[in-house]
Amino acid sequence: MPQRFQTYAEFWPFYLGEHAKRSTRAVHYVGTIGAVLALAVAIATRHWWLLLAVPFFGYGPAWFGHFFLEKNRPATFEAPFWSLISDFRMCGLFLTGRIGHELMRHQIRP
């Protein structure tokens, strides 16, 4: 099967389009932040079993958002590494107040 995206620059607008609904993005933010917090707590407390929670927090809310809110397939299935990078990029843009501009720049509308 040929690769659909040759570069990350091609993938990013697709990723944003798969997260057009604000509610889908919101559950992604919760999941991404939850995963980072679980990782930080595991490291700080040296309770390594908490590392099992990292993918649960990261993927659980995100996949819920895709299957029940956005009603599409998670981009993770198509490009796992780029999707992970994009989760953090999208969350960073949200936390810095720049996600709206990025959505407009790529003409993404719910």
N, C-alpha and C positions, 0 to 999 in steps of 0.2 A: 504494500500500500504506500503510495507516495506521500511525503510529508506535505501537509497543507500549508504550513508557514515555513518560510526559509529563514526569516530573521525575527528577532524580538520586536522590531519596529512594525512588522506586519501583524504580529500577534496582539500587541497591546490594544489597538482599536477594537479588535474582535473581543478581547477579554472585557473591555468596558461595555461593549454592546450586550454581552451576556449578563451584565450587572446593571441593566438600565433602570430597574425599579429601585427606588430609594430603600424600600424594605429589605430587598436582597442585599444591598450594600450594607445596611445597618447590621444584619445578622453576621455578615462577614467581618465587620469591625469588631463586634463582640467576640467572635471566634478567634480572630487574629490576636487581639489584646489578651484574651483568656489564655491562649496558647503561650504567649510570651510570659505572662505572669506565672503560669504553671512551671515553665522552664526556669524562671528566676527563683521561684520558691524551692524547686528541687535542688538547684545549685546552692542556694543560701543555706538550706537546712540539711543538705546531703541526704535527703530522703529520695533516693534514686528511683524508687517505685513510682514517684510522682511523674516521672518522664512518660509513663504510660498515658497520663492525662493530656499530654501535649497534642497528639494527633486527634484525640477525642474532642478537645476544645477547638482545635483548628478546623477540622473537617465536619464535625457534627452540625454546628449552626450553618456553615456554608452550604452543605449539601441539603439541609432542610430548606434553605432559601431557594436553591435551584429547583428542587423537586416540587415544593408546595407554593412558593411565591412567584418566582420567575417562570416556572414550568419549562425549564430547559435542562440540558445536560451539563454538569460541571465541566469547566474547561480543563480541570485536572486530568480527565480521561484522555484528553487530546494532547496536551503538552504539560506534563506534571511539573517540570522544573520552572518553566516560564510562568505557569500558573501560580506557583508558590511565590516567586519574585513579585508577581503582579498583585498578589494579596497584600504583601507588605507595602508595595508602592501605592496602591489604592488607599490603604489605611493611613499611610503617611500623608497623602494628599488631603484626606479628610481631616486629619488632626491639625494640619496647617492651614485649613480653610481654602484649599486650592482645587478640590475635587470638582466643583461646579464649573470652573474655568476649563478643566481638562475634558469634562463631558461635552461642553459647548464646542471646544476646539475640534473634537472628533464627531460632532453632530449626533450625540447620543441622547435620545429622548425616550422616556418610558412609554 
